[in-house]
Amino acid sequence: MSSISVAHPTGSYLAVHRPPFPQIQNGEYSTWQKWMFANVPFTLRLYRNWLVTLQAIVPILRTYWRRLNGTTRPEETLARYIKETAPQRYHDKLVPDYPCLHKPNVELVWDSIRDISDTEITTEKGRTGETLEGYFSHQGGPSAYHGVTVPGFPNFFLVGGPNTVTSLGSAVFTHEIAIDYMMQLLRPLVDPSPTRLTALSVQPPAHDAYNSHLQERMGATTYVSCASWYRAGADGRGKNFGIFPGSLLSFWWLMRKVRWEDYFLERSCS
């Protein structure tokens, strides 16, 4: 939603709102909490571990608690929160019920908006005019270079992308490795110099060679000998797009440094 944070009492303002979507504010960290995170050793690490534990345990306990006590479902809790905090005249607009989605002539479009004119809305697709879903379909399943970048989709990066999770360690660690790789790609894009990069995208030959080698290595593992949710296709017997066929150490070594020659680079002319 686009809104004005502080409205002047003498003016009137129009807030353009997206379709109804329930939200609950998570609150803000106080000044003393931020000070402790920054200055007291291990506080931030312990707090992070506590959050991870809560995220793992609380949903399970909440489900059983609802079964035992017959308490409300999450959507009912969200709707009640909206009605308690928003003006009554907006309740019908803010609480989603999605009746239009059941109409046969309605289809959701998940692509980003590029331009809005008087007569139409133009969405943003890849440089090839293809959606990400369409590209994955042509590849026989999700596919990306190092699990992060996709040909034809400049300045688009994936976390937890195809073939980035190993079977021998933490998925969180592989995500952190991917984010570090992404930061290497992003730094030239935010460089304030006049000749900074404005866009980058992986070259198709580099993407294809990487994934061919990856699937070749996959063929020597047990991951291709049985149906699983790691594999594409309704029967779970297509291309394995979930697992990285190596160790955490080998994944880190592969991602430690960007091969800039594998990317198309566009620079500012100013």
N, C-alpha and C positions, 0 to 999 in steps of 0.2 A: 504494500500500500504506500502511496506517496502522500505525505501530509506535511503540515507546518508544525514544528515543535512548539512554538509559542505564538498564539494568535493574539493580535492586538485587539483590545476590547472595542475599538471604534470601527473596525472593519468586519467584513464578512468573507468567509473563505470556503472554498470548495475542495474537498479531499476526494481524489479519484481512488476508488477502492477496488481491489481485485475481487474475484468471486469469493463467497464466504468460505472461511477456513478457520477452524477453531484453534486458538492459541492460548497458552498459559505462560505468563511471564516467570522466568526462573530466578528473578532477583539479580542484584548486583553485589559485587564484593566490596566490603567496607574498606576504608583507608587502613585500619589496623590489620585487616586480613592481608591486604596487599603488602603492607610493611613486613609482616611475618613471612610471607612467601619469599620476599626479596632478601631478608636479613637473617632469618633463623634457619640454620642448617637442617636439611632433610624435611622441613615442613611441607614444601611443595610436593616432594616425592611421596611422602606419607599421605598427603591429601589426595593425590592422584590415585594411589593404590586403593585408598578408601572408596573413591568414586567408582573405580573399576569393579571392586567387590560388590558395591551396591547395585551396579548395573547388571551384574551376573546373578545376584541372589534375589533382589527385591521383586523383579517380575514373576519369578517362580512362587515366592511367598504370597504375592498379591493375588495370583490366580487361585491358589488354594484357599486363601482367606475369603475371596468372593464366593467360592463354592460352598464353604462352610456357613457363611453368614448371609448369603443372598444379597450382597451389596451391589451397588449399581455398576454398570459397565463403564469403561473409559469414556465412550462418546456421551453418555449421560452426564458424567462428571464435567466434561468440557462444555456441554450445552448449559449446565447449571452455572458454571463460572461466567460464561458470556452474559447470561441473564442477570447475574448479580452485579456485574461491573459495567455493562453498557446501558445507555438509555433505552427505555422500553420501546420507543418508536423504531429502533433499529433491530430488534430481536429477530424479526422475520427475515431480515437481510443478512444478518451475521451468522445465524445458525444454519448450517448447510443441510439440505435434504436431497439435492441433485436430481430433481424430477426430469430435467431436460435431457440428462444423459441416457435415459431409457427410450428416447425418441429415435426411430430408425434413420432419420436424416441428420443426426448430430454425431460428430466425431471430434474427439479431443486432439489437439495439435500441441505437441510438446516442444516444438522447435522455438527458438528465440525469435523475437520480433525485430526486424531490421528497419522497417519504415512503415509509417501510417499516413495514408492520404485521405482525401474526401470520400473515396469510393472503395478502398481496399486496404487490407493489412498484408504486408509482405514479410514472410518469415525468413530467417537466416538458416541456410543449409550449408553444407560443405562447399569447397571451391568447385567440386565436380557437379554440384547440383544434386548430390545424393545425401540422403539422411544417414545418420550413424547406424540406424537399424538396418537400412538397405545395404550399407557397406558390409556390416557383419554378416548379413545373409549371404552375400556374394562370396564371402570368405569361408563359408561353411560353419560359421560360428564367430563369436567375439575374437578380435585379433588386433594387436597393437604392437608397436615397436617398444621393446623393453616393458611392455604392459602400460605404457604412459602416453605415447603419442600415436596418432592415426593419420595416415596419408590423406591429404585433401581437407583437413580440418585444422587450419592454423590457429595457434595460441589456445589450443584445446588440450587439456591434460587430464589423465585418469589417475585416481588413487584406488588401489585394490583392483586394478585392471586385469585383463586376461593374462593368465599364466604368471602370476606374481606371488602366489602363495606356495610355500614349500610344505612338505609333509613332515618335516623334521624340526619344526620350531614355531616361533610365534608369528602369527599373521600381523600383529601390531608392529613388529620389527621390520617386516617386509614393507609395510605401509610407510614407515619412517624412512626407509631407504629410498622408496619411490619419491617421497616428498623432498628429500635432499637432492635427488636428481632433478626434480622439477624446479627447485630453487636455483640450480645452476642455469637452467633454461630461462628462468624469469629475470635474472639479474640484468642481462643485456637489454631486456625489454623496458625496464624501468630506469635505465641509465639516462641521466639528464642531458647528455651530450647531443649536439645537433645531428650527429650521424648514428644515433642509437638504432637498434633493431625495432621495427614496428610489427613484424610478424615472422613466425617461423613454423615450419611444418616438416615432418619427416619425409624423406624421399621414398617413393614406392619401392625401388630396388633394395634399399636398406631394410625396409620393413619386411619385404618378401624373403630376403636371404636369412634374416634373423629368425623368422617364424618357420621357415623350412628346416633350418638347423635345429630349432627347438622341437619341432614335431618328430624329426629324425631321432633325436635323443629320447623322446618320449616313447618311441617304438621299442626301446630296449627295457622298458619298465613294465610293471604289472598294471599300470593305470589304463592300458589299452586292451587288457585281456578280459575285461568285464564291463558290464553296463554300470554307469554311475552318474550322479548329478554333476560331476566334473566335466561331463562330455555333452556336446551339442546333440540336438535331435530329440524328438518326442520319446524315442526308445532308449535314450541315454547311451547310444553307441556311435555317435559322431565324433568329431574332433574334440580332443581334450583341451579345453580352454581355461581350466581352473588351476592346474598344478604346474609349478615350475620344476622341471626334471633335474633338480640338483639340490645342493645343500644351501643353507643360509649364507655360508661363507662365500660360495661361488656366486650367489645372487648379489651379494654386497660387492664383490670384486668386479662383476660385470657392470654394475651401476655406479661405481665410484666416480667416474669421469665421463662427461659427454663427448661423443665423437661428432664434432661440429660438421665434419665433412658429410655426415649422413643427413643433414638438414638443408632445406631451402631457407635462405635468410633474406629478408627484405629490410632495407634500411631507409630511414628518413632522408629526404632530399634537401631539407632545410639546413 
